[in-house]
Amino acid sequence: MYLTLLPQSSEPELKTNSKKQNMEVENLLKRYEKGERDFAGVDLQGADLSGVTLIDVNLSGANLMGANLSRAFLTKSNLSDAYLNWANLSYVKFSEGTFTDADLTKATICGAFLVKSNLEKAKLSGANLTGTNLRNTNLQRVNLCGANLTDANLRNANLRRANLNWANLAGAKLSGADLEGAFLNGVNLSKAFLNGVELDGVDLNGVDLSQAKLSAVNLQNANLIAANFQQAKLRGGSLVGANLAGCDLRAALLIKANLNWTNLTQADFTGADLSEAHLVGAKIEGADFTDVKLPEDTRRYLSLIATGITVWSKKETKETLIIK
């Protein structure tokens, strides 16, 4: 007779771990109620801390990987160097808190309130920050590569040298944000609010800025080759010396925009509004101005310098400037 040895179930172990975590959470909350605030280095991996109140506590270096902190109140708390990979921080209240050097890779932080917090050098690659309020937050040198920041509030945020490569910032509010030295390769900025933002010399090659709000934006000397500005609002924007070769500017609003000395080779302005726009020295070879709103003197000037054939309609640029 042979006995088959079946593998032991891991369920008892899981129950033991869950019970242990619950005990640790209860112990921490009791200590907090007694006035203790220093919980540096605590191990609460996978623990359920949803809805807890831990205001002004020190959780630096804590292990909170996979923990549930949804709807928790952590105002003014310190989670620097903490491990929060895959943690659930949705709708957490964390204003004026510290996340410096914390690891929040692939964490869920949607709808969170992180106003005036410090996240310098935090790791947030692949994190979900949909609808998160990051107004006036320090995000210097933060890694947001591939993160979802759809509809996030980043007004007046410090994003200097932040890694935003392949991040989704569709509908994000970035007015007043500091993006100096930020990495923006492949970023999605469709419908984003960038009014008045300084983007002098920025590299936005091929980036989606369709329907974005860019009034009074500074894009001087920027690399905007093949960028999508379809239906974008660039009223009063400065694009002096920028490279817009191959850009899609169909139905874009460029009233009073400064396009002096820009490279507009093969750009498509079909249906755009260039009322009171400045185009002195612009290179327009192969550009398409079909149905564009232009002052008559500007139209005559462009007709004199127009050369080339458009990519889309295969018409001469000069022909697209004729009003029919």
TAHU-V855625 format. One line per field, one symbol per residue. ss: DSSP state (h for helix, s for strand, l for the rest). burial: 1 if it has 9 or more other C-alpha atoms within 8 Angstrom, else 0. Layout:
ss->???
burial->???
//
This chain:
ss->llllllllllhhhhhhhhhhhhhhhhhhhhhhhllllsllllsllllsllllsllllsllllsllllsllllsllllsllllsllllsllllsllllsllllsllllsllllsllllsllllsllllsllllsllllsllllsllllsllllsllllsllllsllllsllllsllllsllllsllllsllllsllllsllllsllllsllllsllllsllllsllllsllllsllllsllllsllllsllllsllllsllllsllllsllllsllllsllllsllllsllllsllhhhhhhhhhhlllsllllllshhhhllll
burial->000000000000000001001101100000110000001111011111111101111111111111111111111111111111111111111111111111111111111111111111111111111111111111111111111111111111111111111111111111111111011111111111111111111111111111111111111111111111111111111111111111111111111111111111111111111111111001111111111111100110011001111100000111011000
//
